Each structure stands twice: as C-alpha cells, then as structure tokens.
Amino acid sequence: MTEWGQLQQTIDGRAAPSEASYPVLNPATGEQLTTAPLCSRSQLDDAMQAASQAARTWSRDENARRSAMRAFADALEREADLLAAALTSEQGKPLSQAREEITGGIQILRSYAELPLPVHVLADAGPITSVVERQPCGVVAAITPWNFPFSIALLKLGAALLGGNTVVLKPSPFTPVTTLLTGVLARSALPAGVANVVSGAGDLGAAMARHPAVRAVTFTGSVAAGKQVAKAAADDLKRVVLELGGNDAAIVLPDAEPSAVAAQLCTIAFRNCGQICATVKRLYVPASIYEPLVAELARRADALKVGNGTDDGVQMGPVQNQAHFQHIQTLVREAVANGAVIAAGGRPLDGPGYFYPPTVIAQATEGMTVVDEEQFGPVLPVLRYDELDEAVTRANHSTYGLTASVWGTDPHALRAVAERLDAGVVNINTHDVQIPGAPFSGRRWSGIGAEGGIHGVLALTDPRVLNTARRRRQSSDALPGERMG
C-alpha cells in the first residue's frame, strides 16, 4: 500500500464498495480531504453475518489467534508512515504526535498478542476439579472517537480478538481514513470476517448496537452518544463497555513551585489541542500562588506554536471539526460574559482551518459552562481556592469521574489529597498517564466497564466454570456442595 486510493470498507476480508459516500474534511484547511463510504443496512448485515461465521473458527484456536494478531501488527508497522500521514490529515494533530499514536497502537496490539489468558482454579483436589475459563461473547461492535482514532481502535480490536471474539468496527465519521486503511491491512493478515470495518454517521453506530448478531458493544465517545448506544443495546441485554467523557480536576497545593507546575500542566492540558478525555479540564489553585501560576501558564501557552500538523515545529494543531470549533468559541465568550478574564488566547486565529490558540481563563468559577462541563478543547479554566478541604469538595462535585491529579512537593500531603479524589485514575504530580495493562475506567457518567490489558479482555468475555468429577458414582452418591434434583 503506497497511497490511499479510493477508500472502501472491509467486509468478510474483501473490499466492500458503497453506492453512497460523504466528504471528509482536513481540519487544518477546512477543505475536503477525501470521501468515505456510507455503509448501507444490507452491508451492515453482510458484515455481521461474516463476523458470526468467522467466530466459529476464530474462537477455537488461541495460538492461531495470537499468530494472526502478530501478522496484523507487522502489516500495520510496514505502513506506519502512511498511516501517520493519514492521521494528521484527517485529525489535525502534529505529525510527530500522529507517529506516536500509530506506534503506540501497534504496540497495544502486540501486547495483546502476548497477554496470557487467565484460568482460575477453584478446586484441584478432592472428588471435583473446578476451573473458571474465559469464553468469547461472540460478535463485538466497536465504535471509536475522533481524537485518537487509531490507538483506540487497536485497543478495542486487541482485547476483542484475543478473547476469541470477532469485530465489526466503525470509526467516527470525522476521522474514518486511518481506520479504513487499517481494515485494508487486516485483509491479508486476519481470516476473513474476523475484523470488518464499516463507516457512516451516528445512526450506523446505533444500528450496530441494536443488531441481533452483536453480543457486546464497546464504545468510546461523548456521554450523550454513549447513552444512546446503551439504550440501543438494552433491549437485547448486550454487554456494553462505555468509555465516555471526563471533566478532570487538578488541584495544586500551596507548596508547589509555580514555574515548574505550569510547565507540566501546560504541556498536558494542550496536548492534542486539549481533545483528550483524561486530561486536565479544571485547575484549582490556592490564593497564595494564584497570580504567579496563572501568569506562568499564560506565558507558556502563548509560546506554543500552533499550525498545520504537517509543518515543522508545530506543537498544537487545529480543533478537529467545525462544530466543536464553534462550541469552544461559545464556551469562552460565555465565561467572559460571566466575569472570567482571558489570560492567554481567547479568540480564533485568522485564516483557514479550525485553529484556536491555547487559552487560559482566569477568575473562572463554578456555574460557568466551561467549568461545569467538559470543554474537550484547548481551554483551561483556573479556579481560586482558600482552603484545601474546599478544593477537594469542589473537585469531586461533578457528574464525571474519569481521572484527577494533585500537584505539590510534600509527599504526605499529596497522598492524603489523592486518596480523597473521586475518580477512576488518580495521579500525583502527573496526569494523562497510560500505563500498559492498567485498567482505564471512569465513575458515574464517565463510563461503564474497563479497557486496557487483561481488564479489556475480561470486559469482552464471559466466565465459564468447568467442573470435572474424578470418580464414578451412584446417583444417590451426592458430592460435597452438589445440588441433587
């Protein structure tokens, strides 16, 4: 594969041309990049049928699955440069960060190919041996977002495939290119029907979640879309794994050094244009160091180079799509109208594309939408606090509970605050850390279930208890703990 060519879906190991298509835009220019196929309902049925048929063989041979997954990773690695270029063009992130995502996604797939599947021995002595094994759910519908379209797709594929499931995968309509190319590369590495890739709008995701062939749905995206997926899956009692949004709080302690903390927070908050579920979205700073910390954040934000991800030295690309670009502007205008002060950024850049500069909002307070809801963009509201207990209470007061962090120098104080933060992942002097194998899951509206490592496999498999009698017996001879009747 040396170029994209005409993008096509992958169904049953073959190209699946579509009669209809839609435009895909380059967020750095606002112009059309290419077109992507629209999956018809009959094509979706074909993909589900292919996945169902492939599951019968795929689920039986663990060693064959691992071998095929390694071959798939090799195929992706051979085309890493092409995939990275496609990712930057459709998503907007700097090319260096796109390469990191491609490399990281391939490594995720390789790690799953080597991950041992658990077998839990309940009893290995006496008249009965009993073990708990993992069995595949069956066909998995995987729906991915536009912020990390490649790595999240590989996270879902790796867990599902190792567990013996087959997959029908749908990318965000904003970023289908890299995922469709991934489907092309899967054709030669995986058995037909094991990994099918279709593309379309949100109604396709709902149709996947409702489809009778599907037994599990894994979704990453917004809370609103996640609720719709859960509703669509509920009637058939399908397994659902939902990784949704986060409005992550970071608390700075009074003993923190403003310059050092600002340098780390600025890098974290504005990476990928702030379009990360698990990054700093609300920053709580004590009154004693509020002014110097805001000033240092603003200085560093203003120094970040914003531009087309293909240009040398660019540190932050555009907001991914026009609708979200406009939403960011609305959030900032509303905050200013309610008393906030712009310390850095605050208005879109001139020229084509969806470029919004790194923006630091001082004098932010609860009640502002930019504080109460997830911005998912290059905007960091900074809130003042007087008492640490008050800051912890305010940080925990959210419908979200994905990740959180605390920053300072006293290890005892840091640990004490960390233990009180109500989130699925809590960090000390860092944030947005992805440790291989660690479970990634949120609380409340941030999601249901977990992804990552063995936790991702467990979420897409069912336990099966296998009991074996060691001796022959009469029907009247009940074994210990056995129900008769």
C-alpha positions in Angstrom: 0.0 0.0 0.0 1.7 3.2 -1.2 -1.3 5.5 -1.2 -4.9 5.7 -0.1 -6.6 5.3 -3.4 -10.4 5.1 -3.1 -11.4 4.4 0.5 -13.5 1.3 0.9 -15.0 -0.7 3.7 -13.7 -4.1 4.6 -16.4 -6.9 4.9 -15.6 -10.6 5.1 -11.9 -10.0 4.2 -12.7 -8.1 1.0 -13.2 -4.6 -0.3 -16.9 -3.5 0.0 -17.7 -0.6 -2.3 -20.5 1.6 -1.3 -23.0 3.4 -3.5 -23.0 6.4 -1.3 -20.3 8.5 0.3 -19.7 11.6 2.3 -16.9 14.2 2.4 -14.1 14.1 4.9 -12.5 17.5 5.7 -9.0 18.4 6.7 -9.3 20.5 9.9 -6.2 22.4 9.1 -7.7 23.8 5.9 -11.4 23.3 6.2 -11.3 21.8 2.7 -12.3 18.3 1.5 -9.6 15.8 2.1 -11.3 12.8 0.5 -14.6 10.9 0.6 -15.6 8.0 2.8 -18.2 5.3 2.1 -21.6 5.2 3.7 -22.4 1.7 4.9 -25.9 0.6 3.8 -28.1 -1.6 6.0 -27.5 -4.5 3.7 -23.8 -4.1 4.0 -24.1 -3.9 7.8 -26.0 -7.2 7.7 -23.3 -8.7 5.5 -20.6 -7.6 8.0 -22.5 -9.1 10.9 -23.0 -12.3 9.1 -19.4 -12.6 8.1 -18.3 -11.9 11.7 -20.8 -14.5 13.0 -19.5 -17.2 10.6 -15.8 -16.4 11.3 -16.4 -16.6 15.1 -17.0 -20.3 14.9 -13.4 -21.0 13.9 -11.7 -17.9 15.4 -12.8 -18.7 18.9 -11.4 -22.3 18.9 -7.7 -21.8 18.4 -5.9 -19.4 20.8 -2.5 -20.0 19.3 -3.8 -19.2 15.8 -5.4 -16.0 17.1 -2.1 -14.9 18.5 -0.2 -15.7 15.4 -2.7 -13.8 13.2 -2.6 -10.8 15.5 1.2 -10.7 15.3 0.9 -10.7 11.5 -1.6 -7.9 11.6 0.8 -5.8 13.7 3.6 -6.5 11.2 1.3 -5.3 8.4 0.5 -2.1 10.2 4.1 -1.5 11.1 5.1 -1.7 7.4 2.7 1.1 6.6 3.3 3.2 9.7 4.4 6.3 7.8 1.4 6.2 5.5 -1.0 5.7 8.5 0.6 8.6 10.4 0.3 11.0 7.4 -3.4 10.0 7.0 -4.0 10.5 10.7 -2.5 14.1 10.7 -4.5 15.0 7.6 -7.9 13.9 9.0 -7.4 14.6 12.7 -5.1 17.6 12.7 -2.5 16.6 15.3 1.2 17.3 14.6 2.8 14.6 12.6 5.2 13.7 15.4 2.2 13.0 17.7 0.5 11.1 14.9 3.6 8.8 14.6 3.4 8.3 18.4 -0.2 7.2 18.1 0.5 4.8 15.3 3.5 3.3 17.1 1.6 3.1 20.4 -1.5 1.5 18.8 0.7 -1.2 17.1 2.4 -1.8 20.5 -1.0 -2.3 22.1 -1.9 -4.9 19.5 1.4 -6.7 20.0 0.9 -6.7 23.8 -2.5 -8.3 23.5 -1.0 -11.0 21.2 1.3 -12.0 24.1 -1.0 -11.5 27.0 -1.8 -14.7 29.0 -5.5 -15.5 29.3 -6.4 -16.3 32.9 -7.6 -19.6 34.2 -8.7 -19.6 37.8 -8.5 -22.9 39.6 -11.3 -23.1 42.2 -10.6 -26.7 43.2 -7.8 -29.1 42.2 -8.2 -31.8 44.9 -11.0 -34.0 46.1 -13.8 -35.5 44.1 -14.3 -32.5 41.9 -11.9 -30.2 40.0 -13.2 -26.8 39.1 -11.7 -24.1 36.9 -13.0 -20.8 35.6 -12.2 -20.1 32.0 -13.0 -17.1 29.7 -15.3 -17.6 26.8 -15.8 -15.0 24.0 -19.0 -13.0 23.9 -19.3 -13.5 20.1 -19.6 -10.6 17.7 -18.4 -7.3 19.1 -19.5 -3.9 17.8 -16.6 -1.4 18.3 -17.3 2.3 17.9 -14.4 4.7 18.1 -14.0 8.5 18.5 -12.2 11.2 16.5 -9.5 12.3 19.0 -7.4 9.1 18.9 -9.0 7.1 16.1 -6.1 4.6 15.5 -4.9 3.7 19.0 -8.4 3.4 20.5 -9.4 1.1 17.5 -6.4 -1.1 18.2 -7.2 -1.1 21.9 -10.6 -2.5 21.2 -9.5 -4.8 18.5 -6.7 -6.3 20.5 -8.9 -7.1 23.6 -11.8 -8.5 21.5 -9.6 -10.6 19.2 -7.5 -12.2 21.9 -10.7 -13.1 23.8 -11.9 -15.0 20.7 -14.4 -12.5 19.5 -14.9 -11.2 16.0 -15.4 -7.5 15.4 -17.4 -5.0 13.3 -15.6 -1.7 13.8 -16.9 1.8 13.0 -14.8 4.9 13.2 -16.1 8.5 13.8 -17.4 10.0 10.6 -15.0 12.8 11.2 -11.9 10.6 11.1 -12.6 7.4 9.0 -9.5 7.4 6.9 -6.9 5.8 9.1 -9.4 3.2 10.3 -10.5 2.2 6.8 -6.8 1.8 5.9 -6.4 -0.4 8.9 -9.2 -2.5 7.6 -7.4 -2.9 4.3 -4.3 -4.1 6.1 -6.3 -6.6 8.1 -7.5 -8.3 4.9 -4.2 -10.0 4.3 -3.3 -10.7 8.0 -6.6 -11.9 9.6 -9.0 -14.6 8.5 -12.0 -13.3 6.5 -14.8 -11.9 8.7 -12.7 -11.6 11.8 -12.3 -7.8 11.6 -14.8 -5.9 9.5 -14.6 -2.1 9.1 -17.6 -0.1 8.1 -18.1 3.7 8.0 -21.0 6.1 8.4 -22.7 8.6 10.7 -24.1 8.2 14.2 -27.2 6.3 13.1 -24.9 3.5 11.9 -23.5 3.1 15.4 -27.0 2.8 16.9 -27.9 0.2 14.2 -24.8 -1.8 15.2 -25.7 -1.7 18.9 -29.2 -2.9 18.1 -28.2 -5.6 15.6 -29.2 -9.1 16.7 -25.8 -10.6 15.8 -24.0 -8.4 18.3 -23.4 -9.7 21.8 -21.2 -6.9 23.1 -20.7 -3.2 22.3 -17.5 -1.3 23.1 -17.9 2.5 22.6 -15.7 5.5 23.2 -17.1 8.9 22.8 -19.4 11.6 24.3 -21.8 11.0 27.2 -24.8 11.8 25.1 -23.8 9.3 22.4 -22.9 6.7 25.0 -26.4 6.9 26.5 -27.9 6.3 23.0 -25.6 3.3 22.5 -26.6 1.9 25.9 -30.3 2.3 25.1 -29.9 0.7 21.7 -28.2 -2.3 23.3 -30.5 -2.7 26.3 -33.5 -4.4 24.6 -31.2 -7.4 23.7 -29.3 -7.3 27.0 -26.0 -6.9 25.2 -22.8 -6.4 27.1 -21.7 -2.7 27.0 -18.3 -1.1 27.7 -18.6 2.7 27.6 -15.5 5.0 27.9 -17.1 8.4 28.0 -16.1 11.9 28.9 -14.2 13.4 31.8 -14.1 16.8 33.4 -10.9 16.1 35.2 -9.9 18.3 38.1 -6.3 19.1 39.1 -5.5 20.5 42.5 -2.3 22.5 43.1 -1.1 22.5 46.7 0.2 25.7 48.4 3.8 24.4 48.5 4.0 23.9 44.7 6.6 25.9 42.7 4.5 27.9 40.1 7.0 27.8 37.2 7.6 24.0 37.4 4.0 23.1 37.8 2.9 25.5 35.0 5.4 23.9 32.6 4.0 20.4 33.1 0.3 21.5 33.2 0.6 23.5 30.0 2.1 20.5 28.1 -0.6 18.2 29.4 -3.7 20.4 29.1 -3.0 21.5 25.5 -1.7 18.2 24.0 -3.8 17.1 21.1 -5.4 20.5 21.2 -7.0 19.5 24.6 -9.0 16.9 22.8 -8.3 14.1 25.4 -10.8 12.5 27.7 -8.3 12.1 30.5 -6.6 15.4 30.7 -6.7 18.5 33.0 -10.0 20.3 32.4 -10.3 22.3 35.7 -7.4 23.6 37.6 -7.8 24.5 41.3 -5.0 26.9 42.6 -4.6 28.3 46.1 -5.0 32.0 46.5 -1.4 32.3 47.8 0.1 31.4 44.4 -2.8 32.0 42.1 -1.5 35.1 40.3 2.0 33.9 39.6 0.8 30.5 38.5 -1.8 32.0 36.1 0.9 34.3 34.7 3.3 31.5 34.1 0.6 29.3 32.5 -0.3 32.2 30.2 3.3 32.8 29.2 3.8 29.2 28.3 0.5 28.9 26.5 1.3 32.0 24.3 4.7 30.4 23.4 3.2 27.2 22.0 3.4 27.0 18.2 0.0 26.4 16.6 -0.4 25.4 13.0 -0.9 22.7 10.4 0.4 19.4 11.8 2.5 18.8 8.7 4.6 21.9 9.3 7.9 21.7 11.2 7.9 22.6 14.8 4.2 22.7 15.3 3.2 21.8 18.8 -0.6 22.0 18.6 -2.9 21.5 15.6 -6.5 22.6 14.9 -9.7 21.7 16.7 -10.8 18.6 14.8 -14.2 19.8 13.3 -16.1 22.9 12.7 -19.0 22.2 15.1 -16.6 21.7 18.0 -14.6 24.7 16.9 -17.7 26.9 17.2 -18.6 25.3 20.6 -15.2 26.2 22.0 -15.7 29.8 21.0 -19.2 29.8 22.6 -17.8 28.5 25.9 -15.1 31.2 26.1 -17.5 34.0 25.2 -19.9 32.8 27.9 -17.2 32.6 30.5 -16.1 36.2 29.8 -19.6 37.5 29.9 -19.9 35.9 33.4 -16.8 37.6 34.8 -13.9 35.4 33.7 -10.7 37.0 32.4 -8.7 35.8 29.4 -5.0 35.4 30.4 -3.9 33.8 27.1 -5.6 33.1 23.8 -9.3 33.6 23.8 -10.1 34.1 20.1 -9.8 32.0 16.9 -6.8 32.5 14.7 -7.1 34.3 11.4 -7.0 32.2 8.2 -8.4 28.9 7.1 -8.9 25.8 9.3 -10.2 25.4 12.8 -7.4 26.9 14.7 -8.0 28.1 18.3 -5.0 29.1 20.4 -4.1 27.6 23.8 -6.4 29.6 26.1 -6.0 30.2 29.9 -9.1 31.5 31.6 -8.5 33.3 35.0 -11.2 34.1 37.6 -13.2 31.1 36.5 -15.9 29.8 38.8 -18.4 27.0 39.1 -21.6 27.8 37.3 -19.7 28.7 34.1 -20.3 26.0 31.4 -16.6 26.0 30.7 -16.0 24.7 34.3 -19.1 22.6 34.8 -19.0 20.7 31.5 -16.2 19.0 29.6 -14.6 21.5 27.1 -12.6 18.9 25.1 -10.5 21.7 23.6 -7.6 24.0 24.1 -9.2 25.9 27.0 -8.0 25.7 30.7 -10.1 27.4 33.3 -8.2 28.3 36.5 -10.2 28.4 39.8 -9.0 30.0 43.0 -9.4 28.3 46.4 -8.7 29.3 50.0 -9.0 26.1 52.0 -7.8 22.7 50.7 -10.8 20.8 52.0 -13.0 23.2 50.0 -10.9 22.5 46.9 -11.3 18.7 47.2 -15.0 19.1 47.7 -15.3 21.3 44.6 -13.1 19.0 42.5 -15.3 16.0 43.4 -18.6 17.8 42.7 -19.1 16.5 39.2 -21.2 14.1 37.2 -17.9 12.8 35.8 -15.2 10.7 37.5 -12.6 9.7 34.9 -9.2 11.0 36.2 -7.8 13.6 38.6 -4.5 14.8 39.9 -2.8 16.7 42.7 0.4 18.7 42.5 2.9 19.8 45.1 6.1 18.8 47.0 5.1 17.3 50.3 4.6 13.5 49.7 2.3 13.0 52.7 0.0 15.9 51.8 -0.1 14.8 48.2 -1.0 11.2 49.1 -3.7 12.4 51.6 -5.4 14.5 48.9 -5.0 11.8 46.2 -6.9 9.3 48.5 -9.9 11.7 48.6 -10.2 12.4 44.9 -13.2 10.5 43.5 -12.0 9.3 40.0 -11.1 6.0 38.2 -7.5 7.1 37.9 -5.8 9.5 40.4 -2.3 10.9 39.7 0.3 12.7 41.8 2.4 15.3 40.0 1.4 14.0 36.6 -1.8 13.5 34.6 -3.0 11.6 31.5 -0.7 8.7 32.2 -1.4 5.4 30.2 0.4 2.6 32.0 0.3 -0.6 29.8 -2.0 -3.1 31.3 -3.7 -0.7 33.8 -7.5 -0.6 33.8 -8.9 2.5 32.3 -12.4 3.2 33.6 -14.5 6.1 34.9 -17.1 6.6 37.5 -20.6 7.9 37.2 -21.1 9.5 33.7 -17.5 8.8 32.7 -18.3 5.2 31.7 -19.2 1.6 32.4 -16.7 -1.2 32.4 -13.0 -1.0 31.8 -10.4 -1.1 29.0 -6.7 -1.9 29.0 -4.7 -5.1 29.4 -6.5 -8.1 30.8 -9.3 -5.8 32.0 -10.2 -5.1 28.4 -10.3 -8.9 27.7 -12.4 -9.6 30.8 -14.9 -6.9 29.7 -15.5 -8.7 26.4 -15.6 -12.3 27.6 -17.8 -14.3 29.9 -16.7 -16.6 32.7 -17.4 -20.3 32.3 -17.0 -22.7 35.2 -15.8 -26.2 34.2 -16.4 -28.9 36.8 -15.0 -32.4 36.4 -15.8 -35.4 38.6 -12.8 -37.6 39.5 -14.7 -40.8 40.1 -17.7 -42.7 39.0 -20.6 -42.7 41.4 -24.1 -43.9 42.0 -26.9 -41.4 41.5 -27.6 -41.4 45.2 -23.9 -40.5 46.0 -24.0 -36.7 46.1 -20.7 -35.0 46.1 -19.9 -32.3 48.7 -21.5 -29.0 47.8 -23.5 -30.6 44.9 -27.2 -29.9 44.4 -29.3 -33.0 43.6 -32.7 -32.7 42.0 
